[in-house]
Every structure is written in structure tokens, then in C-alpha cells.
Amino acid sequence: MAARLTPLSKFLITVVVLGGVGAAVYKNRDKLEKLAPSADAPTANIPPPAKLPDDPGPAVSDSPPGCADKPEVRFYHWAWNAQMGMILATGGKQATSDSLMCKYGVNLKLIREDNTDQMQALLATFAEALKKGDANPAAGAHFVGIMGDGSATFLKALNDRLRKLGPDYTGLVVGSAGYSRGEDKLMGPPAWKADPQKARGGLVAGVLRDGDWNIALK
């Protein structure tokens, strides 16, 4: 007949086991540090204020649309330097009378949208209205602006949805409005740049279906 352990016996055995594990971990702490480097204590890094130039450059107008007699073309985009040439060519939130867009008969309307899922939904809404026979739908997006190296995953998800409408409905890359001027980067503590090994054990946040997180992977 096996003897039953008393609560005191169980407690003493637990203490011995935990003590043995703790001693082993303490004895080999230098090896554990190599496997999982400890992170430096976080510190607040407040950047110094930037002095803006006296001449901020061309202004974007809030004047009313300058060629509203033309069909409206809606372009959903991020707050991104790559769009600056197109924004200046439009002259405002919607093409102004003295803009390059109106000069060439394009009543372009710029709408900020940072959510790629919403961009896909807007393109699908436009395509669904086309399917119903509307030549120029009043809802949805004619165009969206995303990063080039994020387009593969974006278009895959979009085209899976559009395929249900028929083979003629496909999202395509039709051109580029510009490129980034320094935004695309992996940002981390200066110590990571000085010694990349110190990035081990760090945590990096990224945005799915965007193009910057692949820099962290590389």
C-alpha cells in the first residue's frame, strides 16, 4: 500500500524542486543571456523642435472645384510624400480652376484614407456599381494610392472579391504618382544601428499589406 504524502511533505518537495531549478538557471544565466538578450531600460527621447523655413512652398488652395462640369474622379490616398506631386497638380482637395488637372479636363477629387481594407472595399463598391450598368458610379473609388511593394497582397485580396463579378473586373497597377522621400525605413534605437546584434530580442511593429515591414525582416 503506497504511503500518501502529507501537505507538509508536498510543500517541502516543491521547495526542493524549485530551488534546484532556480540554482540551475542562476548558474547558467550567462548562457541564457545569449539566447534572449535583455532589453535596455526604455528612456524618453523627445526630439528637439524643428524650425520651419520662412517659405513653406506652394500652397494648396481651398477654392471650389474648377472644372465641376467634368466627370468626378475620386482618388483615395494616404498622407504620404509620394502623393505630393499629384496633390500640387490638383491644387486642392478637388481640382481647382488653375490646376494642371483641370487644364487637361480631369475633375480629380483627393480623399485621405489610411486603411487598406477600406480602400479595397471602396474599389469593390465602384466595381459592383459598374456591373449594374452605371457608367460612372457616384460611390466607391476610381483609384487608390498604395506602396508598390505592398500591391501584391493588396491586389490578391481585392481580386478574390472582384472575381465574383466576372473576368472583366480586376484591380491593376496603372501607374505611379511619386515615391517616398525618406519615410520608408526601420526605426529603432541608435544602438541598433551602431551594433545590429543589439537588435536581437527587440520588438518591431509593422502594418500588414504595407511595404515597410519587409525592411525589418531583411
Secondary structure, 3 states (H helix, E strand, C coil): CCCCCCHHHHHHHHHHHHHHHHHHHHHCHHHHHHHCCCCCCCCCCCCCCCCCCCCCCCCCECCCCCCCCCCEEEEEECCCHHHHHHHHHHCECECCCCCHHHHCCCEEEEEECCCHHHHHHHHHHHHHHHHCCCCCCCCCCCEECCCHHHHHHHHHHHHHHHHHHCCCCCCCCCCCCCCCCCCCCCCCCHHHHHCHHHHCCCCCCCCCCCCCHHHHHC
